[in-house]
Every structure is written in structure tokens, then in C-alpha cells.
Amino acid sequence: RSRPPPPPSPRSREEEIPELEIDVDELLDMESDDARAARVKELLVDCYKPTEAFISGLLDKIRGMQKLSTPQKR
């Protein structure tokens, strides 16, 4: 009996990682978290890793930035 060939070894993707810039000001100007999430998903469309946790963490940080940048009413 012949053995099946071994699975291909995962090659290093280090050199393949493209740089990605996310314009936080653009996201801050958007109306809703849904619009922000959709925009970030567009930017990450080529990402081969799961992006949900990254996107939700980013949206949390943006919400925090909005609170800081909005003048507090007394």
C-alpha cells in the first residue's frame, strides 16, 4: 500500500503580510457602529485570519475616543 503524501507544510507568511492603514478619523465621522464595521470589513477583505474580534475591539476603542472628543454637557 502506498501512503498518501504528507500535507503541505504551512509556509511562512511573514513576508506576505501587507501593510494596512485604517483611517480612524474616517471611522469617527461615520454615523453608526454598523457603518464602521462594514468599512473595516472592506479594508480587511484580504485578511486570511478571523477578523471579528479585531473589529469589535476596534469599535470599542472608537466609542471610547468619541466619548473623549465629545465635550461633556453639565
Buried (B, 14 or more C-beta within 10 A) or exposed (E): EEEEEEEEEEEEEEEEEEEEEEEEEEBEEBEEBEEBBEBBEEBBEEEEEEBEEEBEEBBEEBEEBEEEEEEEEE
